[in-house]
Amino acid sequence: MRRSKLTELPFNGLKIDRNYISNCDTDRVNKGLCETIIEFAHRFGLTAVAEGIETPAELKALREIGCDCGQGYLFAKPQPKSELLASVTQRAKAPTAA
């Protein structure tokens, strides 16, 4: 039996669109879609990436259903590369709280 073309494509992650992430903590339909997409990604050995996380509640819900990683305004606003690198460098130099 021939494998599907999907398994032959050269990618290792599957992004979940912001439209599904929005209110996934309270919207049953969006949460169900996220769960299905995450399960699909994992079944094919892909990383599930949530796009557009804006609230701590969305992040918590995504973690509970097994999402691997995410991006969005909750973590940082879009910014030029130079600002991002300066911010990361500054955080790396800051002392950690004990």
C-alpha distance (Angstrom), angle and dihedral (degrees) to the residues before:
residue distance angle dihedral
M1 . . .
R2 3.81 . .
R3 3.82 116.9 .
S4 3.77 117.1 -120.3
K5 3.77 118.6 -95.8
L6 3.82 88.5 -118.2
T7 3.79 91.5 71.7
E8 3.80 90.4 50.3
L9 3.81 95.8 57.1
P10 3.83 116.2 108.0
F11 3.80 102.8 -118.9
N12 3.79 134.8 105.0
G13 3.78 103.3 -165.7
L14 3.77 141.1 52.2
K15 3.81 119.9 -150.5
I16 3.78 120.2 -146.0
D17 3.80 110.5 -142.0
R18 3.81 120.0 -118.4
N19 3.81 89.7 -117.1
Y20 3.81 89.1 69.7
I21 3.80 95.5 39.1
S22 3.81 92.5 54.7
N23 3.82 109.3 105.9
C24 3.81 92.1 -13.2
D25 3.80 85.7 149.2
T26 3.83 92.6 63.6
D27 3.82 106.8 16.5
R28 3.81 110.8 83.3
V29 3.79 93.8 -160.2
N30 3.81 94.7 51.1
K31 3.80 91.5 44.5
G32 3.80 90.3 50.6
L33 3.80 91.4 49.4
C34 3.82 90.7 49.8
E35 3.80 91.4 49.4
T36 3.81 91.0 50.2
I37 3.81 94.1 47.5
I38 3.82 91.6 47.4
E39 3.80 92.0 48.7
F40 3.81 90.1 48.1
A41 3.82 91.5 50.6
H42 3.80 92.9 48.8
R43 3.79 92.8 46.0
F44 3.80 88.9 59.8
G45 3.81 94.4 42.3
L46 3.79 94.1 -105.6
T47 3.79 130.2 138.8
A48 3.82 114.2 -113.8
V49 3.82 111.3 -135.5
A50 3.81 120.8 -170.1
E51 3.79 112.5 -146.8
G52 3.80 121.8 -153.7
I53 3.81 104.1 16.0
E54 3.80 106.3 177.5
T55 3.80 107.3 165.1
P56 3.81 136.8 46.3
A57 3.82 88.2 -125.0
E58 3.81 91.7 58.1
L59 3.81 90.1 48.6
K60 3.81 91.6 50.2
A61 3.80 92.4 49.2
L62 3.80 92.0 48.7
R63 3.81 92.1 49.3
E64 3.81 90.3 50.4
I65 3.81 91.9 54.3
G66 3.80 93.5 47.8
C67 3.78 105.9 -99.8
D68 3.81 109.5 167.2
C69 3.80 101.3 -147.9
G70 3.75 143.4 -21.0
Q71 3.74 149.0 -162.9
G72 3.77 135.1 -153.5
Y73 3.78 148.8 105.9
L74 3.81 90.6 -56.4
F75 3.81 87.4 72.2
A76 3.81 102.6 30.6
K77 3.78 142.7 -28.4
P78 3.82 118.2 -112.2
Q79 3.79 109.6 -83.8
P80 3.78 141.4 167.8
K81 3.80 116.3 -82.4
S82 3.82 91.9 -112.0
E83 3.83 91.9 56.5
L84 3.79 92.1 46.6
L85 3.80 92.5 51.0
A86 3.82 91.5 47.4
S87 3.81 90.6 50.3
V88 3.81 93.5 48.7
T89 3.81 91.5 46.9
Q90 3.80 91.2 49.8
R91 3.81 92.3 49.5
A92 3.80 91.3 48.4
K93 3.82 90.8 54.3
A94 3.84 94.6 46.3
P95 3.81 115.9 102.2
T96 3.79 114.3 -109.7
A97 3.79 120.9 -121.0
A98 3.79 114.5 -111.0
